[in-house]
Amino acid sequence: MKRILNPGTDTQPESLSRRIFLRNGAYATAGLTLAVTLPLGACSAPPPTTALAPAPEPIPAPPPPDLEANAFVRVTTDNRVIVTIKHLEMGQGAYNGLATLVAEEMDADWAQLEAHNAPADAARYNNLSWGTAQGTGGSSGLPNAYQQMREAGAVARYLLVSAAAEQWQVPRAELTVRQGRVLHAASSRSASFGELASLASRQQLPASVQLKEPGDFVFIGRSTPRLDIGKTNGSAHFTQDVNLPDMVTALVAHPPRFGATLAQVDSTAALAVPGVLAVLTIPSGVAVVARSFWQAKQGRDVLKLEWNESRAVFVDSAELLEQYHLKTTEPGRIAVKRGLLKQGFKQSSRTLQSSFEFPFLSHAAMEPMNCVVQQKPDGIEVWNGCQLQTVDQQAVARVFGVQPAQVKINTLFAGGSFGRRANPFSDYVVEAARIARAYDRKVPVKLVWTREDDLRAGYFRPLYVHHLKAGLNRQGEIVAWRHRIVGQSILKGTAFESMMVKDGIDQSSVEGAANLPYAIPNFRVELTTVDPGVPVQWWRSVGSTHTAFATEHFLDRIARAAGRDPVQYRLQLLKDHPRHTAVLKLAAEKSGWGKPLPKGVSLGIAVHESFNTCVAQVAQVRRLNDGRFKVEKVVCAVDCGLAVNPDVVAAQMEGGIGYGLSPALMSAVNLQDGKVVESNFHDYKVARMQDMPDVEVHIVPSAAPPTGVGEPGTPVIAPAIANALLAATGKPSHRLPLEAALT
């Protein structure tokens, strides 16, 4: 894959003075240990003895304290800079991105940096975009922590410089810092961070700190070696790697249909399996506890279960699609409107309409759900690739009837998530806690979900149907646009409902459609929310997973119907949106848009904003000898504000495109009679290496504050591919996945 990295960090300067708001208990942990030593002459002489008494062992001096600059930065006396990372590292580069900000303001040596996960403590490690909750999601990791982590690094630097000034008796203004050393040019003295750490721990905290100007950046805007390199050499620690003394493993038999409950269980055969220790009934099913995973699975396989399905879901995907299509013929709740829609359509000389279908989707993270829970005398300890620390901490506390502060969460690496580990109900975490409480042996209990468990008992991206209608005037301009969306709310019944559901509109269902940037005078988006009883939650890029496809593919159809070039048509509609315009032009230029193409090759373009980041992609597809098409290349342009680490930005665009290929080409969860048809990767198909096209990533230069990159690359690829197929065949696509046309 080819990466074109243009971070651009040399434009507008930032404010020099920033208020330090991270006042917390961590500052106090660097206190001094004072020892009082009396001179020998002041001590009473020992009584005379006939034998010489052995000299008492000297009391070792306490080790010099490290510098605990704040909640995020610790400098050790052996010259390590330990950065506490408050966001889950699940492959998106949180370790590097947040550590880069600290290293920049400290002028540290990158080789001395280490990244450690933060404990569950919302008072110190809350997501600033979410208020008092700690967690990772919504591509908010770097944007919310950008200022915070820079200030944390600047405070540490200030304390180290103050220590050197005191030690050398020189003014602070005469000191500089470079590559982890404080320097005094006039006397040629220098000291490492580690040498100054103890003295720095006694310095007074600054009231404010001065941050660097962009022109002085050393790390920001440049690529740095990954701090989570353990993923490539096997030393990284995931939940599945946890192996504690006396630990047992649990698997759960879940109902075959959503909403069913246990009626009866015969555990005789399961308890006869060697290694099986217990069979426990919990609200979500029946847990088999054993000494190993395989023993637990063997025990689960021979359980005799009867389910009460009086409240079970017996829906079919095909039936739901039919019902949803019917609902698009009726008005929904108005999410946004402007102008006079009816008059706009009356003034139109031509109208176009399209419907689009989107299936249920699984998150399909490489590491299925798992969690370790142990009861301890002073509380509960959890090991997990935890994405919502505050939510999970509170949920576990409720299970055991303790205070949230008594729940210690060890956040580990996560083998992917795509939203799944941020379950608003803490489903699998609560399940692990209930098993540990029911087993009540005070030993670690590891809950493991198999791939089949996650596909059939997990939570899904909702199924949606869209219907769009546009009116064009004689010049081919859009004068009216109506967009109806029918689907399930991912926020209903969650703690987020009161904040994100307004007047019956789930904001996540209409994002990407309600804020469509195109200049259309008469515009309306309507939503009809349904509830078929299928468990759903957010999925990477959330509402944009379906709204981007519907709007961008429909717009391409309109442009071609008007006899206009799709890029030029969009540019005319985006005259008031410079960021969209910039990525659109950049992607078009780098892809050779408008130039002659080889026989059998076609291009499709799409542009979309999600999580305050603008992305444009051009997909290149080639017609094969059997009439199908293959995606050969994708050119991606992204405006994410200041690119803190261009390599991570490029990696996230590549990963987002790869992840988006699956629902574009092949992925779907289907329900038949209330049961999930798919069970593993043989029938829930996901993109493999042979499906991955060549990818070029181009970053728009910017000095604006950084915006998220974890999700915005995903929603754009499907409409770009569909638009390339439209260019090749003249036929629009009406449903995902597109597997019938692609290979």
Buried (B, 14 or more C-beta within 10 A) or exposed (E): BEBBBBBBBEEEEBEEEBEBEBEBEBBEEBEEEEEEEEEEEEEEEEEEEEEEEEEEEEEEEEEBBBBBBBBBBBBBBEBBBBBBBBBBBBBBBBBBBBBBBBBBBBBBBBEBBBBEBBBBBBEBBBBBBBEEBBBBBBBBBBBBBBBBBBBBBBBBBBBBBBBBBBBBEBEEEBBEBEEBBBBBEEEEBBBBBBBBBBBBBBBEBBEBBBBBEBEEBBBBBBBBEBBBEEBEEEEBBBBBEBEBEEBBBBBBBBBBBBBBBBEEBEBEBBBEBEBBBBBBEBEBBBBBBBBEBEBBBBBBEBBEBEBEBEEBBBBBBEBBBEBBBEBBEEEBBBBBBEBBBEBBBEBBEEEBEBBBBBBBBBBBBEBBBBBBBBBEEEBBBBBBBBBBBBBBBBBBBBBBEBEBEBBBBBBBBBBBBBBBBBBBBBBBBBBBBBBBBBBEBEBBBBBBBBBBBBBBBBBBBBBBBBBBBBBBBEEBBBBBBBBBBBBBBBBEEBEBBEEBBEEEBBBBBBBBBBBBBBBBBBBBBBBBBBEBBBBBBBBBBBBBBBBBBBBBBBBBBBBBEBEBBBBEBBBEBBEEBEBBBBBBBBBBBBBEBEEEBEEEBBBBBBBBBBBBBBBBBBBBBBBEEEEBBBBEBBBBBBBBBBBBBBBBBBBBBBBBBBBBBBBBBBBBBBBEEBBBBBBEEEEBBBBEEEBBBEBBBBBBBBBBBBBBBBBBBBBBBBBBBBBBBBBBBEEBBEBBBBBEBBE
